[in-house]
Amino acid sequence: MPSRTEELAERARKVLVGGVNSPVRAKVKPYPLVVAYGKGSRVWDHDGNSYIDFILGYGPLVLGHANKTVAEAVSQVLEEGWLFGATTRHEILLAEKILGHVRPGGKIRFVNSGTEATMTAIRLARGYTNRKYIVKFEGCYHGAHDSVLVKAGSAAADTGAPVSPGVPEEAARLTLVARYNDPYSVEEVFRRHGDNIAAVIVEPVLGNYGVIPGSREFLATLRKLTREYGSLLIFDEVITGFRLSLGGAQEYYGIRADLVTLGKIIGGGFPIGAIVGDSDIMSNLAPEGKVFNAGTFNGHPASMAAGLATISVLEKGGLEKIHANSRLLCDILKEACSRAKVSCTVNCAPGMAQFFPHATNVERPEDIPPKAPSTYYKIHEDLLRRGVLIPPSQMEALFVSTEHSRDEIGILDVLAELVGGTG
């Protein structure tokens, strides 16, 4: 007789494409996990099995599941009503809070996802510069819209090619693709196309190809070239914002971007995205300017309240706790890899980490050995059977929250056995 979770997964397959609403969720086998509820550092399925969660909604839940402070803030807002088609004080409060850390004196536009944020930032950059090309990097993920669903063409420093049916080649050709952490490839792109480049968009820490921190030299080169050629530098901080520091990657690296896209943490687990920049650039958005952006759910009160509550906790010691937990996570993963019988490397950034079986050093996406993802997936399956939930894809990150205990993080010491057992 099938379990309750298996039964629900089968029902999902009949009504949801692939049984899920985001492809990575389908990678969990023998059937996608159907969560009943979560609390703190754990989630439970419909059969009562609990899992220590190192996915945390792919990043937003820095305070863990069902955090009381966030829940109370959202509950209070919902008592007032939850959609008005007008500005609420909650938008103003969260805007002031975010700008105080990310761009004092600047302005912000709230949207509903990281994808919307990067899409709007690119449109804004093109409208502001009156140029058509953007530069992205192989391995960086900036959401699911046409301008960024692009991979390198016949060579790095070349026009891109679509990675999905439905993305026109004509759209992909407006995206130039260079190599991550390779300043010279970016210089070559600008040498060829610099006068027509509207913006460079980059993840300061590559978070959707495992975890690969950008080098200071690489990011400084992007800042230098964009200034020289009159292009904008967009830091995609959907993952790194309010994780690396309260000021995000800009503060962490000491490099100021022209535009910053945010998401995940600033909504505390509710749908959100945002674009932040100086007033002279942001004023080109409607209604002050002609670059169009609109949305019925932009600035949704529940997301605003959840984000404000989350950031307030981070300001009062929460971020230090997350950083301490992530240091412990990295130490345990590195020690386990050093004891394994095969090569394994661990990449870390504040609040996030990932391990790469069979690798000795991963500074760029191409450094990941071809067999690493399949080995990683086998380890994911083994950990799931042990009640530990890590992303089912090598290309994601492990996250920790304020709620993970030392013992829970310490369970990942079993990685030495699992990696060693892969031969």
N, C-alpha and C positions, 0 to 999 in steps of 0.2 A: 504494500500500500504506500503511495507516495506521501512524503512529508507535506506539512501545510505550506512550507516555503516553496517546495517543488510544484505543488498544485497551483499556487499563485503565479509562479514563473511561467507555467504552461498557459494559464489564462492570459498573462501579459503578452505572450507570443502571438496570441490570436487577435489582439487588438492594437498592439504597439509594434512599430516597425522594428524587427529584430528582438522584440520583447523589451525594448528600452527606449529612452528618449535622448540618449547620448551614446555614441558608439563604444566608448571605452568600457561602459558598464557591462556590455555583452561578453567581455573577455573572461569574466568570472565563470568558471566551469565547476560542475557539470551543468549548472544553470545560473543565470544572474542572481545575485543576492537580492532578496526582497526584505528590506529592513522594516521591523515593527516599530522600534523606538530607539532612541539613544539618550545617554545621560553621561555627562563628564567625558571620560576618555574611551567610552565603550558604546557599541551598538548591539542590539539583539535582533535575531531573526524571528520568524513566526513560530518556530519550534522551541523557543526559549534558549537557544545557543547564543552566548555572548562572545564578542570579538573586541580585542584591544585595537582601537582604530588609529592608524597612522595615515589615513587618507584625509579625514576631517573635511569632507565635502570638496576635496581638491583645493584646500587652502583657506577658506574663509573662517573656519571655526577655531580661531586661536584661543577662545575661551572654553572650548569643548562643546559638547552637545547640551542643548536645553539649559543654557546658562541662566541662572535666576535673575541676574541684573538685566540682561537683555530681554528676557521673557516679560518681566514686570514693565519695562519701558514700552515694549510693543503693546502689551495688554492695555496700558493706560491710553495710548494713542488710539487704539481701535475703539475704545469707548467713546471717543470724540467723533468717529466716522473715519472712513479709510480711502475716500477718493472724492476730490472736489473740482478738479479742473481749474484750480487756482493755487496760488502760493500759500504754504503754511509756515508757521514759525519754525517747524522742525527742519525745513530746507535751509533756512537762514542760519540756524544754530549749527548744523552739520557743516555747512559751507564755511562758516567762520572758523570752526574747529580745524577742518582740513587745511584751509589756506594758512592758518597760523603756523602749521608745521611745514607745509609743502611750498607755499608761494605767498608770503606776506605781501599784501598790497595787490595781489592778482585777483583773478576771477575764476569761477568754476561753472561748468554746465553738467548737471546730473542727467544720466541716461539709465538704461536698464540692464546693461551687461558689459563685460569687457569687450566683446565683439562690437557693440555699438560705440563704445568709447574710441577704439582704434579706428573704426570706420569714419567717425566724425572728425577725429584729429587729422586724419589724412585728407579728408575733404577740406578742412579748415586750412591746412598747410598749402594745398593747391590753390585755394581761393586767395590766401594772403600773399603768396609769392607769384601768382599767375603763371605757374609752371606745372608740367604734367607728370614728370617721373618721380617715383619714390624709390628708395633703396631699402631692401630688407636683407636678412642674413639667413643662409642655409641652416635649417634647424630651429629657427625662431618661429614661434606660433603667436599670431596676433588676432586670433578669432577666425570666424567662418564666413568671411566676405571676400568678394572676388579679387580685390587688390592684393590680398595677402595669402590666398590659397595658391601660392606660386612657389616653385622650386627652381634651383639653378638650371640654366639652359645648358648648352653644349660645353660651357666652361664657366668657372667662377668669373665674376666681373662681366657678366653677359645678361641679356634680357631673359626674363623668366619664362617658364612653361607652366601651364595649369596643372594642378595636382588632382583636380576633380572634374569629371564631366559636368557641363553646365557653366563652367568658367570660360568665357570666350578668349581665344588666343589674343584678340585685339586688346583685351583688358590686361592680360598677363604681360604683354610686351611693354606696358607702361611701368612695370615693376622690375627693377634691376636687382640682381641677387649677387651678394658677395659672401666671402667666407668669414665665419664668426671667429673672433680673436685673431684676425689676420689684417693688421693695418695696411699692408701693402696692397691687398686686393681692393680695399676701399679707395685707396689713392688712385688705383687704376680706373675704377668706376668714375671717379670725379674727373680724371684726366680726359676721359672720353665724353662724358655727358654733363659735367658740372654745371654749365650755364642753364641746363634744363631740369635740374633736380630740385623738386619742391621740398623734400624732406628725407631724412634718414630715420627709420623706426627700428628700435632695438630693444630686446630684453637685456637689461644690465646684468642680470643673472639669468642665463637660459634655463627656464623652468619646465619646458615641455619637450625636452630632449634629455631626460634625466635632470641633473643639476650641474650646470657648467658656468661658473662665475666668469664674467667678463674681466679681462685684465685691465689695469688702470691705463696702460699704454694704449690699448685698443680703444677704450672709451674716450680717452683724451684726444686721440686722433680724430674720432668722429666729431668731437666738439670743435677742434681746430679747422677741419675741412669744411664743415657746415658754415662756420663763420666766414671763412675765406671766400666761399662761393655764394653766400647769401641764401643758403638753404636753412631749413629748420631742423633741429634735433628733437626727436620725439622719444622719450623714455617710456616704454611700455612697462609700467609698474603695477599691473593688475595683480601680480604675485608678490613682488618685492615691496610694494607700498605698505607702510606701517608694519613691515616684518623685519627688514634689515635694520631699520631705525624708525623713529617717529617721523623723520623727514625722508624716509625711503632711501633708495639707491643714490639719489642726489647728495644727501647728507653723508651717506656711507662712503661714497667715492670722492666726494668733494667736487662734483661736476654738475653744473647747472644746465638743465635741458630747457628748450624753448617751450615745449609742451610735455605734459605728463598725463598718461592715462592710468586710471585707477579702477579698482573693482574689488571683489571678494571681501577682504577684511573691512573695508569702509561701509559694508552693508551688514556686517555681523552674521552672515548666513542668509540674508534676504537678497533678492535680485537687485543689482545696482551696477553702475559704471559711472565714470566721471572723466572729464577733460579739464585740466588745470593749466593755466598759463598767465603770462603778463597781460594786463588789460588791453594794451595796444593790439595784441594778436587776438585775444578772445573777443574783442569788440567787433570783429568781422563776422561773428555769428549773428543770425537773426535773433531778436528784432533790431539790434543795433546796426548790424551789417547785413550783407546779402548772402552769406553762406548759410544754407538752410539746415536746420535741425529742429525737430519737434517730436513730441511723444506724449500720448495720453497719460502714461504711467511715470514719466520723468518726475523725479522728486517725490516718489510715493511715500506717504507718511510713515508706514511701517518700516520701510528700508531706512529712512532717515533716522528714526528713533533707535533702531537696532544698531546702526552704525555709530551714532553718537554715544550710546551706552558702551559699545565695544571699545572705542577709542579712549573713552574716559577711564576704563579699567586698565588699558595698556599704559596710560599716563601715570597711573598710581602704582606702578611696580609690576604690572602684568607682562610688559614686554621683557623686563629683566628675567622674569621666571621662564618665559618662552626661550630666551637665549640660553639660559642655564640648562634647560632641558634639551635644547638642540646640541649644545656642547657635549652633554652626556651621551646623547644619541650618536653623535659622530665618533666619540671616543670608543663606544662599544662596537660600532660597526667597523672601525679601523682595526681595533684589537682582534675582532673576530676574523677579519680578512687576513690579518698578518698570521693567524694560526691555521688558516685554510691550506689545503694541499695544492691548490692551484692559484694562479694570479687573480687578484681581485683588488680593485681600487675604490676609494670612497671620496666623493666630492661633497663639500659642505659650504653652506652659507648660513648666516644667522636665521634660525627658524626653519631650516629645511636641509635635506640631505638625500643622496642616492648612492647606491653601490653598483659597481659594474663588474660582473664576473668576467674572468679571462683578460682583464685590462690591466695595464701597468701605469697608465697615465691618460687622463681624458681632459684635454684642453679645448677640443673642437668636436663637433658631432662625428666627423670621420675617424676619430680616434677610438670609437666604440667598436670592439671586435664584432664581426657578423654573427657569431654564435652567442654573444652575450644576452640578447633579448630572450632567446628560447630558454637558456639556462635560468635567467631571472624569473621567467614565467613558472618554471618548475618549482623554484623556491617559493614563489607566491602561493602556489597550490599547496605546498607542504605546510607553510605557515598558516594558511587558512584552516587546514585540518587541525592545527594546534590552537586555534582561536585567536590568531593574529592577522589583522587585515592591513595589507600593504597594497599599493596600486597594482593592478594586474598588468600594467605596461611598464617596461623599462624606461619609457620616455616621460614618465611622470616623476613626482617628487614625494618623498616621505616627509610628513609634517608632524610636529608635536604641538600640544596645547599647554595651557597653564595647569590642566587637570591631570596630565600623565604623571604617574609616580615613578620613582627610581626603579622599583621592582618591575613595573610594566615595561619601561624602556629597556631594562636589563634582559628581558626575555629575548631580545634580538641578538643576544650573545650566541644563540643557537645557530646563527649564520655561519660560524666557523664549520660546524658539522655539515650544514646543508651545502655550502659552497664546496667544501672538500669532497663531499659525496658525488659531486657532478663530474669529477675526473678531469 
